[in-house]
Every structure is written in structure tokens, then in C-alpha cells.
Amino acid sequence: MNLSRRNFFAASLAASATGLYAAAADAAETHPEQTAAGTVDKVEKVKNAMLAMQRYSWEQGMAGQAMWEWGDRETAVLLARASLINTTEDGRLAAVGGGATDPAMAGEMVWRAGLLTDDANLLRAADNLLEFLLKRAPRANDGTLYHVFGSPEIWSDSFNTAPPYLAVRGRFDEAIGQIEGLRNRLWDADKKLLSHIWNDGKRKFKRKDFWGVGNGWVAAGITRVIRALPPERGKDKKRLVGYLKDLVDGCLAFQRPDGLFHDVVDNPNSFVETNLGQMLSYSIYTGVAAGWLSADYIAAAYHMRQAAWKKVDQNGFVQGVCGAPKFDRPGVAAEGQAFFILMESSAKNSMRKEG
């Protein structure tokens, strides 16, 4: 993108956001840089840091999704085309690390980029990925996809792998079926949280912990599926909105005064983590803008958003997220960068509606 086009994009976005950030001013103290123009600059810095990072399959997908939702189509198309560098014969995209269904996080942006550019290679790759999810990916007897090869494991991460892509491709029954299968195994009705990993073969949890980012993946995945459902799927949408609301309420019961959460949501001895707040904020702002969630949630979303802004360092890295490559300590990760941008995109859309 040449400089004049970039400046035009930034100026247009800043102009469209004028006055929007005042809508939540009474919810929390506004970050000094959080003007419309300042937000564009901050997102650009976070974006550049994200693009400089090495990325796993799911991180490549979320980077592209973030660029698409922010409105940076040029970068989204570049990320989509780069996702075809590492493809597998069975149809997986951006196949660097991760599990069986992680590459599906790249599905939506590759398909949309293909439609936008009429690129036959992108469209063919998107169709091959869909075929993999429908016919070749490992799954349980009830059709619920396993997250990894070689072990019958159900992960909370999987809410944001196949279901959103299946939904945007019009495979609504399959998308909803995946959510139901995952939730049936991982949901704790008492805590209103989801455990991380269930082993379907051993019929027991491999990791029962209520991992924060895992619950964030759930919130984001359900949000994206709801958004993709057509009006005639109103009953399904209402049920999924109930799932989302229950989860948000469950997480918010453990929110810290600073707006963030512990890595294991209900364990105050685990480290303080940034990304769950971004993921929940993204889901809340999206839900409020679309009318699924009450505007009463905006204060909580704004509080989380302010906390995330304070974690962006001078280089644009969102610090304190569950950090790559082992995700067992605070650090930085491309998915944390992506969700800062997704959070800002959904906040802008929500406050435009409020305005």
C-alpha cells in the first residue's frame, strides 16, 4: 500500500470514528492515546509487530481475520496468499505447527480474499479445507472433531477452528453440531466455564483447568458463528447467544480489579494474563453492536479494553498474553496481537451504533 493510500485509509477511519469513543467514557478512565486517530496509529503499531512475528497455523489465520475485520483488505489478501505456501495434500492451510483443525482458522479469510480478488488458487484452497473438515479430519462417533492427530482429544480451542468457517460457508448444521459436541464435553454448569482438554478415548479430562485463553477461544468462536447465521436460524442463534452470555458471565465473575484475568480463570495463583480480556471484549462489542447482548456489558468490555491498551509496549507488542511458543507463562504471541486488533474493530463498530 503506498503512503497516500495508507494516509487516506487512516484519515477516513479516524473521521468515521469521531465522537464514538466518548460513548463509553463513564465506564472507565480513557487511555490518553485513545482518540480516533490515536487508535488507528496504535492498531498500525500492533499490526506491524504482529506481522514481524513467526506464526503458527492458527496465528496466521487470526492475523488474517484481524486484518479483514479491521478493514485492511490488502494485508488480509497477502496473509491469505501466504497461507497457501504450506498446504498439505489433505487440504490444510498454513500448516505450520498446531493440531488437526487449527488451520481452519485461516479458512474464512482465505475464502473471502478469494472472492474479493477472484483468485482461483485461493478459492480452490478454501474448498479443499472445507472438504478436509467435512470428510477427512479426525472425529468422534458423534462427528465432533478432534483437535489433534493421533489422540482423541477435544479442546476448547476448537470452538474457533472449524465452526466459524463452516458457518460462513453455509454449513450451519455442521457448525452448530461442532459447538454442541464440544460444549457437551467441556462445559461446567456450576462455574459457567469450560475446561481445556477432554480425552474421548479415556473418557476423562486431560486438562480440566479453566484455561483463560481457552475460554476466550470459545467466546470468539461462538460469536463468529452467531454472526454468520441467517435470520431463519433464529432459534439456533438464540441458543448460541445464551451459551455466549453464560460464558461471559462466568468469566466476569473472576475478573480482577485491573480488568484482566488469571491464566487459569478461577486460580488466583496462576499468572495474570492479557488476551482473555481482549477476546471477551471482542465478543461483547460484537454482540452489543448486533443487538444480541445488552449494552449493560459495555462497561466490562471497556474496562478490559483499557487494561489491554496499557499492555502495549513502545514496539507495539501486547505484553502479558499467554506467550508463545509454550503458552505456559506471560509473554507475547501473534494471536494476542490479532485479538487486540479484533477488539478495536468490534469496539469501533459497537460505538458507531451507540453513537
N, C-alpha and C positions, 0 to 999 in steps of 0.2 A: 504494500500500500504506500503510495507516495505521500509526501509530507502534507500537501494541500488537501488531499482526501482525508488523511487522518485528522487534520485540524478541523475540517468540515464536520466529520463524524463527531468529534469531541464537542464542538460548539453546538451542534444540533441536539446532542444528548443533554448537554448542560442546560440549554434553553428549555427543552421539554420538561426538565425536572425542576425548573424554578418554582419555588414555593412549596414543593412537595415534602421536603424534609421537615418543615415546620409542623406537619400534621401529627407527628409523634413527639414533639418537643417536651411535652409534660410527662412523658413516660420515663425518661432517663436523661442524664446530662449529655448534651450533644458534644461529640468529639470536635475539637477545634477545626479540623480539616474537612468536616463532613458537610460542606456545601455541595451544590450540584456539580460545579466544576472540580472541586476537590475530590469528589467521589470518582469522577472519570479518571483523574490523574492517579488516584490510589489503585483503582482497578487495573490501569495500564501497568503500574509497577508490579502488582501481584501477578498479572498475566506474564510479564517478561520473566519474572523469577520462575514461574511455572514452566514456561517453555524451555528454560535453561536446564531443567532437571531431567535426569534419567527417569523413564516412566515404565511401569508395568502395564499389562494389557488393560486392566480396569482404570488405571490412571490416565492412559491415553484416551480412553473412552470418555471419562468425565471431563478431561481437558477440552475435548471437542464439544461435549454437551454444554459446558460452561460458555464457550465462545459462541455457540449457536444461540443460547438463551440471552446472552448479553447483547447480541445483535452484530457481532463481529463475524460476518459470514465468510469473509476472505480467509481469516485464520482457521475457522471451522473446516472449510474445504481443504486447506492444506493439511490439517490434522487427519481428516478423513482419508485423503490420498496417501499420507504416510502410514496409515493403519494397514494398507494393503502390502506393505513391504514384507511383513512377517505374517503370512497366511499359511494355513495348514490344509491338507487335502480334504479334511472332513468339513472345512468351511469356517473355521475360527479365524478371527481378525486380530491384528495387533498382538499376536500370540507370543508375548514375552512374559514369562513367569505367570503365576496365578493358577487358578483352577480351571475346571472344565467350562464353566459358564461365565467366568469373568470377562472374556472377550465380547460378550453380548452387550456390555456397557458402551461399546463403540457402535452398536447397531443403529441406533436412531440417527446419530449424526452422519454416519456413512450413507444411510438411505436418503436422508434429507439433502445431503450435499450432492448425491447423485441426481436427485430430482431437480435441484436448483441449477446444476451445470449440464444436465443431460449427458452425464458421463456414464457410458455403458459399463466400464470396469467397476465403478462404484456400485451401480445398481445390481450387477451380477454378483458382486461380493456380498452385498446386503441380502440378496435372495439365498445365497449359499449359506450364510449364517442362519437365516430363518429355517432352512432345511435341517441344519445341524441341530437346532434347538427342538424342532418338532419330531425328528426321526432318529438322530444319531447320538445325542447327548445321553450320558448315563442317567438312569432314573429308577425310582422306586416302583413297586407294583401299582400304586395309585397314580403314577405319572409324575410325581413330584421329582424335579431334577436334583441330582446330587451335585454338590458344589465342586468336587474334585474327582479325578480319575482314580480308580484302584481302591476306593473305600466308600462305603455307602453313607456319606456324611451330608447332613442338611445344615446349612449355615445361614445365620441371619443376613449376611452379606447378599445372599441370593435374592432377596426381595428387590434389589436394584439391578440385577443382572438381566435375566430373561423377561420378567413380567413387563417392564416398561416397553421393551422392544416389541414383544408380542402384541401389546396393546396398540402401539402406534401403527402396526401393520394390520390392524383389524382383527387379530386373533384374540378376541375379548374373552371367550370361554377359557382358552388355554391360559391367558394371563391371570384371570381370576382364580382358576384352578390351582395355579402355582402358589398364589398368595394363600389360599386356604390350606393347601398341603403344608406349606412352611409354617404357617401360624399354628396349625393343629399340633405340631411337634414342639414348637419353641415358646409359645405364649404362656406366661404365668399370670393367671387372672387375679391373683391376690396382689402382686406387685405392680401389675399393669406394665410389665416389661417383658422383653424376650431374651431368652438365653442365647448363647452364641452358637454352639455346635452340638447337634444330636447325631449319634451313630445309629442308623436304622437297622444295621445288622445285629448289633449287640443290644438294641432297644434300651439304650441309656445315653446320658449326656457325656460327650467327650469334654465339653467345657460348658458348665452350667452357668457361669458368671454372666451377669447382665452387662455385657461389654457396651460402653457408651457409643462408640462409633458403629458397632453392630446395630444398635437401636436407631442410630441416625440413618444407616442404610435402609432400614425398614421404613422409616418415616418418608425418606426421599422417594423410595420405590413406589410405595402406595400412593403418594402424591402424584407422581408421574402417570400412574395407571388411571387414577381418577380423572386427571386432566384429559386423558385420551379417550375416555368412554363417551359415546354419543348420547344424546338426550333419551333415546329409547331404552337405554340401560340404566334408568333412574333407580330401580330397586338395588341393583348391584352397586351403583355409586353411593347410595345412602348407606349401605352396609359397610363399604370401604371407608367412607367418611367416619363412621362410628369407630372402626378399627384405628384410624389415624387419631381421632380425638382421644380415645382411651390411652393410646401410647403417649401422646403429648402430655396428657395429664399425669401419667405415670412418671415420666421423666421430670416434669416440672416440680413434682413433689420432692425431688432430690437436688434441685438447683441451688447452687451456692449463692451467698450474698453478692459475689462479684459477677454473677450472671453465667458462670461456667459450671461444669460438672466434673465429677471424678471419672477416671478411665473406666472403672467398674462402678456403674451409676450409684449403687447402694453401698459402696465400700469407701468410707472416707479415708482409709489408709492407702488407697491407690492414688496415683498422681493426678493432679489437676490437668484437664485436657480441654483443648480449644474447639475441636472440629464438631463434636456433637451439638454444641450451641449454634454453630453455623448451619448445620444440617436441619435442625429443628426450626431455626429462623427462616430458612428457605421454604420449608414446608408450611409454616404458619402464614408467612406473607403470601405464598401462592394460594393457599386455601381461603384467606380473607379476600384477596383480590377477586377470586372466582365465586365468592359467596358461600363456600362450603363451611367455613369456620367463622365463628363470631369474631367481631372486631375486638372483643374483650381480650383476645390473645395477643393483640398487637403490643401491649406494654411488655410482655415477656419476651416477644421476638426482638423488640427494640433493645431491651436490656442485654440480650445475648449478642446482638449486633454490635453494640458499643464495646462489649468485652472483647469481641474478635478484633475490632479496629485497633485496640490497644496492643494487640499481639503482633501487628505487622511491623517488622523492623525496617531500618532505613534502606535495605536492599529489596524490600518487597516480599520477604519470606514471612509466612504466617507461622509464628513460633508457638510451640506448646501443643501442637496437634499430636495425635498418636503417630509417632515418627517412623518413617521408612528406614531400613528395609524390614526390621523385625516387628515393628508395631508393639513393642513392649515397654516403651519409655517415651517421654515427651521429646519432640523434635520438629522436623519439617517433613512434608510429604506432598507430592503433586496433587493428591486428592484433597488435601487441606487447602491448597491454593485454589483448586477448582471450585470448592464449595464456598469460599469467600466471594468469588465472582458470581456464582449462582445465587447466593444470599443477596448480594447487591442488586442483581437483576430483578429478583422477586420483590425486594423491598421497594424498588423504583416503581414497579407495576402496581403494587398494593397502594402506595401512597398517591399514585396518579389517580386511582379510583377514589380514594378518600378525598382527594382534592377536588 
